[in-house]
Amino acid sequence: MSKALNTHFDIESSTESCYLNNGMRLICEHKKSFTTTIGCFIPAGAMYETLEERGSAIFLEHLFFRRTKCSNKEEIECMIEEIGGKVTALAMRDIFLFYGTVLSCKIDKLIQLFANVILDGVICDKDVTQEKIVILEKLSEMESDREKIIMDYLPTIAYQDTALGISVYPATNIVKKFSTKNLIKFRNRLFQTCYMTMVCTGSIYLKELQRIVCKHFGCNIEDYKSSFGVSNKQRFCKDPIEYRFTAAEMRLRDDDNEMGYAVIGFEGSSYREREDCIALTVAKEIVGSWDKSDGGANHNAPFIAHYAYNTDLCYMYKSFFHHWAQSTSIWGCYFVCDYSTLLYMVRALQKEWMKLCTTITQKEVSRAVHQCITKDLLILNDPVNRFFDIAENVYRHGCYEPVEHRVVEYEKVTADKIREVSHKYIYDQSPVVIALGRIEGFPDYTHVKNGLYLLRY
């Protein structure tokens, strides 16, 4: 076993799954904890909306726990307060999640609430009308959050003319004209138990979870049961849909803004290319992230962070590696600069990315590997993050890979592997570029592309 895990318990042996005869899948991770987080994920994000249903995912996020046949909004809120719980619904481009955290002894009440909402949830015109105002206010507030705007544009431009190009946030005219009947149609079509996977992490065993779920959902247990590990890939994997990545750019110049906001992204690997996925995660940590509120001064390990501290190169930058659906991802960097330093920031990123392809050292790789391991192990201490870790792995990747397996894979990454993967996904590749704000100093797309290869002969 990995040195990083020699003091940790075996996660795989404590994680089990089963199917119910209504099609729902249960995944249960038992661990010692005073609280338990339980929730469901469904392939019902914005990409599954029809043209008439546009906006349904975001409306359902706001209305999911609003009303049932037997309870109104006040009664549901009172029930949640009585059990000391917190529930959340979250709509994304490719997935819809809802989850809650309660004391472990109150899990029966939370599952009862989920069953009532799923089986007997209702949507009325009054609630939709009220929520239109809330959503329009939320869209208005987003205008001041440049990072959220630009990261929402990123997959829209990268996967344009595909289902993944549909944003969760619809245009304001769509919100104003939204119809309740379209939301009901969307919910009835996709929110069925046969499409749901329930994930539970906390101090509850699978048998107890089965009993509670069967009691409230009125179903029985299938004979199939197994530990939920890498060995069960064939049982849970579905054929992923391929999405076309488009190398394109979008610019919106606004000289009233003092700064320039930009993101450059490359098409990354899918989970099927597992070694590449792990290596790109390590490469992301090598490039790192930084903003002016960070400490470290001259002792920041990433080159760009060190350079930015000494030269005012940028206000902040953040490397990312985002998975989308089940077969694609985007790897890149978001940054905020003064308009006069945008060109130098792009050149610094190009230099760092070419370094990944050519002269990266094992020392830098080892540092990034240790950061990846630390971040994955920190997930174990937070039940909500643990729920997201299991849910996103199962949905987007087709199976769940235990943390200790990922740690072992991280420790296998070498400088040669980083160079190989960087050549495949970064070197001489055509990126997607989004730039907003005061961007007169941002280089042309051809200059961005030309900086991604070296004339070495």
TIDO-722228 format. One line per field, with one value per residue (C-alpha): residue number from 1; x, y negated, z. Coordinates in steps of 0.05 Angstrom, whole numbers. Layout:
BEGIN
num = (NUM ...)
east = (X ...)
north = (Y ...)
up = (Z ...)
***
This chain:
BEGIN
num = (1 2 3 4 5 6 7 8 9 10 11 12 13 14 15 16 17 18 19 20 21 22 23 24 25 26 27 28 29 30 31 32 33 34 35 36 37 38 39 40 41 42 43 44 45 46 47 48 49 50 51 52 53 54 55 56 57 58 59 60 61 62 63 64 65 66 67 68 69 70 71 72 73 74 75 76 77 78 79 80 81 82 83 84 85 86 87 88 89 90 91 92 93 94 95 96 97 98 99 100 101 102 103 104 105 106 107 108 109 110 111 112 113 114 115 116 117 118 119 120 121 122 123 124 125 126 127 128 129 130 131 132 133 134 135 136 137 138 139 140 141 142 143 144 145 146 147 148 149 150 151 152 153 154 155 156 157 158 159 160 161 162 163 164 165 166 167 168 169 170 171 172 173 174 175 176 177 178 179 180 181 182 183 184 185 186 187 188 189 190 191 192 193 194 195 196 197 198 199 200 201 202 203 204 205 206 207 208 209 210 211 212 213 214 215 216 217 218 219 220 221 222 223 224 225 226 227 228 229 230 231 232 233 234 235 236 237 238 239 240 241 242 243 244 245 246 247 248 249 250 251 252 253 254 255 256 257 258 259 260 261 262 263 264 265 266 267 268 269 270 271 272 273 274 275 276 277 278 279 280 281 282 283 284 285 286 287 288 289 290 291 292 293 294 295 296 297 298 299 300 301 302 303 304 305 306 307 308 309 310 311 312 313 314 315 316 317 318 319 320 321 322 323 324 325 326 327 328 329 330 331 332 333 334 335 336 337 338 339 340 341 342 343 344 345 346 347 348 349 350 351 352 353 354 355 356 357 358 359 360 361 362 363 364 365 366 367 368 369 370 371 372 373 374 375 376 377 378 379 380 381 382 383 384 385 386 387 388 389 390 391 392 393 394 395 396 397 398 399 400 401 402 403 404 405 406 407 408 409 410 411 412 413 414 415 416 417 418 419 420 421 422 423 424 425 426 427 428 429 430 431 432 433 434 435 436 437 438 439 440 441 442 443 444 445 446 447 448 449 450 451 452 453 454 455 456 457)
east = (0 22 61 10 -45 -10 -48 -116 -171 -190 -244 -261 -282 -330 -365 -421 -477 -540 -599 -672 -728 -751 -685 -653 -581 -556 -484 -466 -400 -398 -351 -351 -385 -435 -468 -490 -496 -544 -568 -584 -557 -596 -576 -623 -579 -589 -563 -625 -674 -714 -723 -791 -763 -705 -692 -725 -662 -649 -723 -725 -663 -702 -769 -747 -761 -818 -882 -911 -982 -983 -938 -929 -865 -873 -886 -825 -781 -807 -792 -720 -711 -738 -685 -630 -615 -594 -617 -592 -610 -559 -569 -509 -501 -500 -526 -577 -561 -598 -571 -576 -535 -566 -547 -538 -597 -644 -629 -697 -733 -688 -700 -775 -770 -733 -785 -842 -808 -791 -856 -907 -873 -918 -905 -956 -960 -954 -887 -860 -881 -848 -784 -779 -763 -711 -676 -676 -643 -592 -575 -567 -520 -478 -460 -412 -379 -332 -302 -370 -390 -326 -325 -397 -380 -321 -360 -412 -359 -317 -377 -418 -475 -474 -517 -459 -461 -527 -516 -555 -570 -620 -630 -674 -729 -734 -741 -796 -836 -823 -884 -902 -926 -857 -825 -875 -860 -785 -793 -840 -795 -728 -741 -758 -728 -699 -652 -631 -570 -572 -505 -497 -434 -435 -447 -500 -492 -520 -572 -601 -602 -637 -690 -704 -706 -751 -798 -808 -802 -844 -795 -753 -680 -651 -609 -548 -500 -426 -371 -368 -298 -259 -273 -346 -333 -372 -434 -438 -406 -451 -430 -408 -432 -377 -378 -343 -292 -286 -223 -252 -251 -300 -281 -323 -284 -308 -260 -302 -274 -206 -181 -180 -209 -188 -187 -149 -171 -151 -191 -170 -176 -237 -238 -227 -156 -144 -68 -75 -129 -84 -25 -65 -88 -15 2 -52 -19 49 23 -14 -55 -43 -75 -51 -81 -36 25 91 123 185 176 116 133 97 140 82 63 135 140 73 91 155 129 55 43 -29 -79 -94 -91 -122 -107 -166 -185 -260 -295 -358 -409 -376 -326 -293 -258 -225 -156 -129 -120 -163 -129 -143 -93 -85 -97 -23 2 -45 6 60 14 -4 70 85 31 57 127 103 61 120 161 112 124 200 241 196 236 219 225 168 127 137 113 50 37 39 -10 -58 -55 -67 -128 -158 -147 -178 -243 -249 -259 -318 -382 -410 -346 -344 -415 -394 -332 -371 -429 -387 -340 -397 -436 -382 -331 -377 -349 -321 -247 -230 -184 -128 -127 -121 -63 -26 -37 -12 52 66 67 137 167 168 93 79 119 83 13 29 53 -13 -61 -24 34 13 -61 -115 -146 -212 -202 -251 -233 -276 -264 -208 -172 -141 -74 -95 -58 -93 -115 -59 -7 -38 -36 35 62 43 100 175 222 276 311)
north = (0 -72 -107 -163 -114 -69 -103 -105 -53 -13 -55 -4 50 1 -20 25 19 53 43 39 68 -2 -13 -58 -44 -52 -67 -67 -85 -68 -106 -133 -200 -241 -265 -231 -261 -229 -250 -230 -248 -243 -254 -314 -375 -432 -389 -344 -401 -405 -472 -482 -462 -512 -537 -477 -454 -521 -528 -458 -474 -530 -492 -421 -425 -475 -433 -363 -335 -331 -389 -462 -503 -521 -449 -424 -478 -461 -387 -403 -449 -395 -344 -397 -384 -423 -405 -431 -421 -436 -438 -431 -424 -348 -327 -346 -333 -340 -322 -335 -329 -309 -276 -202 -185 -227 -195 -162 -229 -257 -197 -204 -276 -256 -202 -252 -303 -252 -213 -266 -332 -384 -448 -505 -569 -612 -583 -589 -662 -678 -642 -680 -743 -706 -676 -743 -775 -719 -729 -804 -790 -744 -804 -826 -758 -757 -689 -656 -688 -670 -598 -590 -615 -566 -501 -540 -561 -498 -452 -498 -466 -405 -390 -409 -479 -493 -535 -523 -598 -616 -684 -732 -731 -656 -663 -715 -671 -606 -560 -515 -459 -454 -446 -392 -356 -360 -333 -276 -255 -252 -249 -175 -127 -83 -141 -157 -137 -149 -160 -157 -171 -167 -120 -76 -7 14 62 7 -42 11 21 -54 -68 -8 -30 -100 -86 -23 23 86 105 141 202 167 138 125 82 19 16 14 88 72 26 69 68 -8 -36 -62 -79 -152 -203 -239 -315 -356 -405 -469 -510 -580 -647 -698 -769 -822 -887 -934 -993 -1016 -956 -966 -895 -840 -771 -713 -637 -591 -518 -454 -391 -341 -267 -225 -177 -119 -146 -140 -149 -212 -239 -229 -260 -322 -331 -331 -380 -426 -428 -441 -505 -519 -580 -646 -712 -774 -752 -690 -688 -656 -718 -694 -623 -605 -539 -550 -592 -638 -651 -670 -713 -747 -765 -800 -835 -849 -804 -789 -797 -723 -660 -592 -527 -480 -412 -406 -341 -346 -291 -223 -230 -298 -351 -419 -433 -504 -568 -628 -694 -767 -821 -894 -911 -927 -859 -812 -797 -782 -736 -696 -690 -666 -613 -591 -585 -544 -498 -487 -470 -415 -388 -391 -405 -390 -360 -302 -349 -392 -331 -303 -368 -368 -294 -308 -365 -321 -267 -318 -346 -277 -256 -321 -300 -243 -293 -330 -289 -337 -336 -261 -256 -298 -257 -191 -220 -255 -195 -147 -190 -223 -167 -107 -76 -97 -91 -90 -145 -96 -72 -144 -157 -97 -123 -192 -163 -128 -194 -213 -272 -229 -216 -291 -306 -252 -274 -348 -334 -298 -350 -417 -419 -450 -442 -493 -521 -555 -627 -672 -744 -798 -868 -915 -868 -912 -883 -811 -777 -752 -680 -664 -689 -646 -585 -599 -601 -528 -498 -508 -516 -469 -452)
up = (0 -13 42 40 60 111 168 134 134 73 38 -16 34 68 3 -23 -74 -95 -142 -123 -165 -185 -220 -167 -150 -78 -61 13 45 119 164 234 234 275 211 147 77 29 -39 -110 -178 -244 -316 -321 -331 -381 -438 -432 -441 -505 -540 -507 -439 -440 -370 -335 -298 -263 -246 -217 -176 -142 -137 -121 -46 -52 -50 -49 -52 24 45 28 31 105 127 88 119 188 177 156 217 264 242 242 169 108 38 -29 -102 -156 -232 -278 -353 -352 -284 -230 -157 -92 -24 50 113 180 245 231 276 233 166 163 163 108 62 76 53 -11 -25 -17 -63 -116 -116 -97 -115 -149 -187 -190 -230 -168 -148 -219 -224 -157 -178 -243 -202 -161 -222 -259 -197 -195 -269 -255 -197 -241 -285 -230 -223 -282 -265 -264 -330 -366 -340 -362 -432 -436 -449 -489 -540 -535 -548 -591 -631 -585 -524 -477 -506 -471 -408 -344 -343 -398 -430 -392 -445 -437 -362 -370 -418 -382 -377 -318 -364 -396 -327 -308 -374 -361 -290 -309 -366 -329 -254 -249 -199 -254 -273 -201 -162 -87 -52 23 64 139 197 164 133 66 96 140 81 38 92 99 24 10 64 37 -38 -36 -70 -58 -64 -124 -112 -141 -89 -90 -63 -106 -133 -197 -209 -225 -284 -333 -290 -285 -348 -403 -473 -469 -520 -558 -559 -612 -583 -624 -623 -624 -587 -560 -541 -508 -501 -446 -433 -374 -337 -306 -316 -369 -354 -397 -401 -447 -449 -485 -497 -444 -435 -417 -359 -405 -414 -340 -339 -381 -334 -273 -308 -330 -258 -236 -293 -268 -199 -230 -263 -198 -178 -143 -124 -88 -22 -20 24 6 -25 -63 -38 -82 -117 -184 -231 -252 -179 -163 -225 -212 -141 -164 -226 -217 -277 -257 -201 -199 -241 -231 -268 -277 -304 -313 -334 -375 -387 -392 -448 -450 -408 -412 -383 -379 -340 -320 -304 -287 -308 -319 -392 -402 -378 -414 -469 -418 -379 -441 -458 -387 -392 -461 -432 -373 -417 -464 -403 -387 -457 -455 -392 -332 -275 -229 -169 -195 -211 -141 -109 -152 -138 -63 -71 -111 -57 -2 -37 -49 24 50 15 66 123 91 81 28 -13 -5 -33 -93 -103 -106 -146 -199 -207 -217 -265 -307 -305 -306 -242 -175 -163 -89 -62 -45 -118 -142 -93 -121 -192 -173 -145 -211 -249 -273 -311 -374 -367 -358 -421 -460 -439 -449 -520 -533 -505 -505 -554 -621 -603 -618 -554 -539 -516 -479 -461 -428 -402 -422 -469 -522 -500 -508 -566 -629 -631 -681 -631 -576 -621 -648 -577 -567 -606 -609 -668 -644 -710)
***
